[in-house]
Amino acid sequence: MHKKRLLAVVMAIFVISGCDNSSEIEPPKFSFSNYDELSQSSSTESSSVESSSIESTSTESSSVQSSSTASSSAQSSSTASSSVKSSSTASSSTQSSQQGSSSTQNENSVYKIILDPLNEKTVTINGNEITVTGTTEGGFQPSCSFSVSHTITRKNGRFTYTAKVNQLFTGYGSVQICWSGSVRVYAEKGQIRFVECTDVEQENTKAVEKTLDQPLNQVAEYIAVNADKEKLKEVMAKITEISNKICDGISSDYDKLRAISRWVSENIYYDFKAFDDGVPAETLTLEYMLNNSSSVCGGYSNMTSALAAVQGIKVCNVHGSAVNNSMTFDERQAEYHEWNYAVIDGRVIWVDSGWNSYCYRYSNGKYESGKAGVKYFDISPKALAQNHKAKYAEYRDYFAAIEQ
């Protein structure tokens, strides 16, 4: 989505053909007492990674050619990228938020990357060996997108997956960590390294440190285009109602943001028609999404920050660029993109509700439901830097905007 085209096309394509404006979005009736259990089972059903039947205490070894989860090529440019919440961590959000997603390198060049911290998914890269550990997520089986010899052990709800890359292999590949999440690696004659994008990571950090306050008149346009004060208040009242339903019974800001991001991923559909036509301004508004259940990346970002604002969680909107299909900036040309970040308990939490979504709306008005991924909630800064580069970030004070 290229924002420079936004104002130029808004009048020309004010009415989007094929969109049914009468379709009202209905907040799902979540049962938050078993939210982790529900999302674990539903996400496993949506997985395109085939899992083999393995006894809980068995070990198997073989040479395999496995591939990472494939996403729609069109969706991946703005929403889908290779991206389950664990009941064992549902009561330990404080520990999760302290640990978070991280990536470290020790003096022996062993990379340890935590992805999907709520399910304790960790990948360690050492020489020609990759090890993935974590909770089993039902039938999920880790995999690599290149030929490896692997062993996998499952026991007491956890797994250990070890893969050794052919010593002759050279090139990029992906390591699947959870059903919708992978990390990008590069091998040179079998020696594997995590693809680091240090300069991008630094740019992302600078955007956080220099976050701007968006002018209130601009914030109002993200609520509803050219609306009067009463209309703005009406829209925010609906947003408040939805947010309170999502977060009912949830105490910590970390878990509230996780629930909000998941709700957005499962209930907002990617609007390919709007993307192809240059994104009319109204497509990004809260009013449009309430009426049409669809938007593009800027809409996902806008809805996530607005719902969080109701809970008193300061979620900022990030503008920048991204590369699709979970590749790195060295591999693909970047396109305009928007996502979010929040600071909770002194730690930056990166969130991309759009890239965690597998809900699609085609130009003929057809909707296709999909469950939410987990990779882009609290993703490691190093993993994020592989395909998200921030230009600037801004904070939107929605409630101040409706009172101006």
N, C-alpha and C positions, 0 to 999 in steps of 0.2 A: 504494500500500500504506500503510495507516494503522496505525502501530505501536500506537496507543492501544487498538485493537481486539484486539490480539494475545492478551493473557492472558485476555480475556473469552470468547474463542471456542475456546480451545485444547481444553478438555474437551468442549465440545459437538460438535466436529467432529474428534475425534482421528483418526478413520479417514476418509480422503478417498476418496469413491467415484470409480471410474473410473481410479484410479492403480494401476499394476502394480508393487508393491514388489519384485518379483523381478527386475526389469530392472537388471542390474548395469552400471555405467558402465565403459567400457573405454578406457583412455588410448590416443589415436591414436599410431601408430608413425611419428613425424615423422622426416624426413631433414633435419636442420638445416643440412646443407651447402648445400642449395638451397632453404631455407625461404622466402626472399624471392621466388625465382622461382615456387615453388609457390603462394604466397598471391596473387601478382600474377595468375597465370593463372586461379586458381579464383574470385577475386573478380570478375574481368571477366565470367565466365560468369553470375554471379548478378545482374549489374547490370540494372536495369529502365530505364536510360537508353539509348535507342536511339542508336547511333552510325552516322554515314554513312561510306561508303567514301571515304577521302581519301588521295591519294598522299602519300608521306612528305615531299615538298617542295612540295605544292600549296597554294594559297590560295583560299578561297571566300568570297563575300560574299552575304548575303541578308537579307531581313526575315522573322523567324520568330517563332512563338509556341511556346515550349518550356516544359516543366514539369520540376520537380525530381522526383527519385526518390520514389515514393509508398511509404509503409510501412503495414502493417496498423494500423488505427485503435485496435484493442484493445491490440496490442503496444506501440504508441507511448506509451501512458500510463505504462508502467514500464520498457520495454526498448527499443523501437525508436524511433528518431528519425532524421531524415535524417542519415546519418553518411557493398596493397596494399603492399605493401611493395616496395621497389625494390632490385634487385640492385646497382645502381650505388652504393648507400649501405650495403650490408651490411657492408662493412669499415670504415665510418667512423662508428661509433656514438658515438665521443667528440665528433666534430664535431656530430652530430645532437643530442646531449644538451646541448652548449653553446649551440647555436642555438635548438633547441626550437621550440615554437609561440609566436608572438609577434604583437603588434599594435602598430603605432606610428602616430602622426599627426604630420606635419611642419607647419611654419608655414604652408604653402600648403594645408592641409586635405586632404592626400592620405593616405588610409588604406592601410596595407600590412599584410595579415594573412597569417601563415604557418599553414597548416593541413596536417596530415599531413606533418610535417617530414621523415620518412624518404623521401618521394617529392618533396620540395621543391615542394609546392604553395603558390603565393603568389597572393593576389588584391590588386589595387591599385584603389582607388576614387578617382576624381578628376572632380568635376563631374558630367557625365552619362555618363561613360565608365568601364567596368569592364574591367580586364585581368587575365587568369588565365594564369600560366605554370607549367610543371612538366614532369615526365616523362609520357610518353604513356599508360602503363598499357594497352598493347594497343590496343583499339578505343575507349577512353573519349573522349567528346567533352564539353567543358564546356557549360553551358547556363544560361539564366536563366528564371525562372518568369513573366516578363512580356515583352511584345513589345519586341524589340530588332533593330537592324541589326548584324550581326556579321561578323567575319573570323576565320579560324583558319588558322594555319600550322603544319605539322608537318615537322620536320627533325631527323635524327640522334637520334631517340628522345625529342625534346622538342617541346612545343607552346607556342604563344602564341595566346590567345583574347582578342579585343577586341570588346566589345559597347557600343553606344551606345543609351541609352534614349530613347524618344520624349519630346520636350520637354514634352508635355502630360500625361504619365503621373504620377499621384500615388497612393501607396499602398505597402503592404509587398510585398516579394518576396524570393526566394531566389536565390543565385548558387551553382550547382553547381560544386564545385571538383574533387572526385574522385567516383568512382561512388557512394559512400555518404556523402559529406560536402558540406555546403553552409553558407553563412553568410547571415544575415538582414540585409536592407538596407531602407531606406525612401527613397522618392523623392517629392519635392515639385516638381511641374511639371518633371519630368525631372532635377532635381538630386539626386544619390544621396548618401546617407550611411549608414555602418555604424551599426546600432542598438546604441548603447552603453548598458550598464546599470552605471554606475559604482558606485552604491550596493550593488548585488548583488556586484560584484567585491570591494568592500571587506569585505562580510560574509564572503565566501569566504576572504579573507586572514586575517580575525580568527579564523575557525574553525581554520585551520592553526596560527596563533600560539598558540592556547589549547587545543591538543589535550589531551584527558584520557587518563589510564591507566584502562582499564576494569577493575573489580574481577575477580579471577581466578575467583571463583565464577560470575560472569556470562559470562566467556570460555568456561568449561567448558560452559555451556548452549548456546553456539554450536557446540561440537564435537559434542555429543550430549546430548539432554534427559534429565535424571535418571539419568545413567550413572555407573557406578562407575569407579574409577581404571583398571582393566584395560581396560574398554571405551574410555575416552578415549585410552589409549595405543594401542590397536588401530586406532582411526580415524586418529590422527595418523601411525601407521606407514604406512597406505595413502596418506595425503596426501604423506608424504615420498617414497614410491616414485614417485608420479605426478609430483611436482615435479622429482625428479632425472631422470626420463625426458624431461620437457619441456625441461629446461635442459642436458641432456647436450651437451657441446661448445661451449657458449656461455660467454664469459668475462666480459663486462661486465654490471653490474647493470641498465643501461638495456635491453639486448637480452634479458636474462632476464625482466624485467618485461613487456616487449613480447610475448615468446613465451607467458608465463603468461596474460596477459590474452587473447591470441588463443585459446589453448586453452580457457579458460573460456567465451568467446563461442561457440566452435564445438561445445562438448560439454555445456553446461548449457542446458536447454530451459525457456522461460518457462511457468510453471504457471498458466494462467488460472483453473482450478478453485480453486486455493488463494487467488488474488487475490480472486475473487468471494466466497469463503466467509469472508474475514477473516484469512487467513494463520495457520494453526496454527503454534505455535512450532517444532515439529520440522521444518517446511518450510525453515527458514533454516539448519538445522544441516549440518555437513559430512557426518555420517552419512547423513542423508536424501538429500543430493545424490549421494553415492557409490552409494546403492542405487537411486535413481530418476532420476538424470540431469536433474532439474528443480528449479526454485525460482522465487522472485521477485527483485526488485532487491536485497533484503537478502542473499539467498543468493549472488547473483553477487559482491557486494561481499565477503562472508565468505570464499568460496572463493578469490578473488583474493588477499586478504591472507594467508590461511593457506598457500597454495602459495608465496607470496613469502617468508614467514617461514622456510620450510625453507632457502632460499638466503641467509638472513641479511639480507634486504631488509626494512626497516621500512615496511610499507604500512599506512596508517591508514584507518579506515572513517568516512565522512562521512554524517551524517544531515541531511536538509533537505527541500527541495521542488523540484519541476521542472514545466515545462510541456511538453506533447507537440507532436509534429509540427514540431519545430524552430522553433516560434514563440517570441516573447518574453513576458516577464511582463506587458507592456503589452497583449498580445493575448489571452492565455488564462489561465484560473484554474489555479493550481498545485495539485499533489497531492504527497503524501509520497513521498520517494525516498531511495535510498542509493547511494553510489558510493565511490571511493577517491582517495587521493593518496599520493605518495611524494616524498621529497626525495633526489635523486640528483645528485651533484656540485654540491651547494649550490643546486639549482634544483627548484622544485615541479613534479612531473609529475602532472597530473590524469588519472585513468583511470576510465572507466565501461564495464566489460566487459558489463554488461547492455544498455546502449544500443548497443553495437557488435554485439550478437547478433541474428541473424535465424533462430534456432531456436525453434520454437513447439511447445507441448504443449497440446492442447485438452482440454476436460473429459471427453471420451469416451475419453481415453487415447491419442489419435492423436498421433504425432510428425511434425514436418515439419522437415527439415534445412535449414539455411541457412548461408552463409558469413559470416565476421566482417567487419564494417566497420572503418574506421580513424579516423573523425572523433574518437572519444572516447578515443583514446590520445594523450597529450601534446598535448591541445587547448589552444589559446590561452586564457589566463585571461579575456580579453575575450569570446571566442566562447563559452566555458563559461558566463559570466555571463548570456548571453542566455536560458538556459533551466535553469540549475542554481543554486540558492541554498542555501548551507550554513547550518545552525542551530548544529551543533556537530560535532566530530570526536573520535574515540577510537582509542586504540591497544590492540590485543589481543595479549597475550603468551601464545600458544598453548602453548608448551612449559613455561612456568612453571605454567600452569593444570593440566596433566596430572600435575604433580609435587606439587601442594599437598596 
